[in-house]
Amino acid sequence: MQPKKINREKDNLEIIWDDGEETSVKFVNLRNNCPCAICMENKSKKGKNYIPLYQQNELTIAKLDIIGNYALGVTWKDGHNTGIYDFSYLRQLTSNKEKV
């Protein structure tokens, strides 16, 4: 499963997958679920009830890169760029749960 098209729409990442499914995720949820070691450690230290507060530059995507055939690299406007979202994790985050 790979994205065919990725768009930034206001505060959402919109993805059309190669199976035809269309999904989206809010930037705040994408940032909050960053899979990099630093973010994972911070979440672990602060506990599952921790709710981070972000500044606007932390929720603005500066650049998106496809990493090989398996992941999306996100560079945020604040410079954070170590989160690599493999496509299966990204699909999980973007799954449109309203379609039942």
N, C-alpha and C positions, 0 to 999 in steps of 0.2 A: 504494500500500500504506500503510495507516494502522492504528494500534492501535485495537481496539474496547474493550479493557479492560486496565488496567495495575494490578497489585497489588504491594505490598511484602510479601514473605514472609520473615521472619527476616532473612537477609543476601542475599536474591535479589530481583531485579526480575522479575516474571512478566508476560508480555504475551500477550494473545490478539489476533491480527491479523485484519483484515477478510477475509482469505482462509481463515480457520479455523485457521491454524497457531498453535501454542502454543510460545512460546520463553521462555528465562530467561537471566539473567546475574547473576553474583555482584556485589555492590556493589564489592568490591575491583577487579574487572576493569573495571567501569564507570568507576570513579574513575581507574584506571591508564590508561584509554584516553580520557580527557577530551580533546575536540577544541579546547579554547580555546587561544588564542595563547600564553598563559603556560605552560601544561602542555606544549604542543608544543615550545616553546623549551627548557624544562627537559630534556625527553627528548632533544632534539637535542644539547644541551651535554654531557649525561652519558653518552650512547652507548646503543646498543641492549641492552647487557648489564646496564644499571643496573636494580636492583630496588628500588623505593621501599618504605619502611617507613611505614605509616600509623598514626596514633592513632585511637582509636575514634570521636571526633567527626568525623574526616575520612572515615569510612566509614559514617556515619549520614545518611540522607537526611532533610532537614527539610521539603522541599517539592518537588513536581513540578508543572510547568506545561506545557500544550500551547501551543506557539508557532505561531500561524497554523494552516495545514493541512499543515505540513511537518516539525515538530520537537518534541522534548521538552526542556524546560529543567529542569535539576536544581540545586537549592540544597542544599548539604551543611551539616551542623550547624556546621562550622567557618566558615561564611560564604561559602565558594567557590561562585560562582553564574554563572560566565561560560561554562561548557560548554553548548553547545546541540547536542544530538544529533539530526541530521536523521534521519528515519524509515528511510531506506535504510541509513545507518551503524548505527543502533540495531538494525536487523534483522540486520545482519552480526554485531554483537557478541553478540546474543542467540540466534543460530541454534543449535539443539540438534544438535550434531554426532554425538550418540549415535544419532540416528535415521538409519539407513542402509538 
